[in-house]
Amino acid sequence: MATNPSIVTRDTDKIAAGTGNLYESVSIISKRARQISSKMKEELNNKLAEFASGVDNLEEVFENREQIEISKFYERMPKASSIAIDEFLEGKTYFAHRNAEEDNV
């Protein structure tokens, strides 16, 4: 049985090392993953919007090979969560803590 290449075992100690707390690190990674996912979705929608037309006919269905290739390209891209984890582990993710005084203002 072949394993899914997107499934990777991660060292939780390395993930926790960035903040000193595994849960805080996961929270930061998940927020970054949502940003990446949103950006990728926006890019895909913008590219696919070029092909949108108000009329559907059989000829257009066969002519949209480029549209299919664009969609397949985005499907093959790494998942946003994998990108976010890699960025975090490489120290490329910026995060800051608010202090209590800022919250009370």
Secondary structure, 3 states (H helix, E strand, C coil): CCCCCCCCCCCHHHHHHCCCCHHHHHHHHHHHHHHHHHHHHHHHHHHHHCCCCCCCCHHHHHHCHHHHHHHHHHHHCCCHHHHHHHHHHCCCCCCCCCCHHHHHC
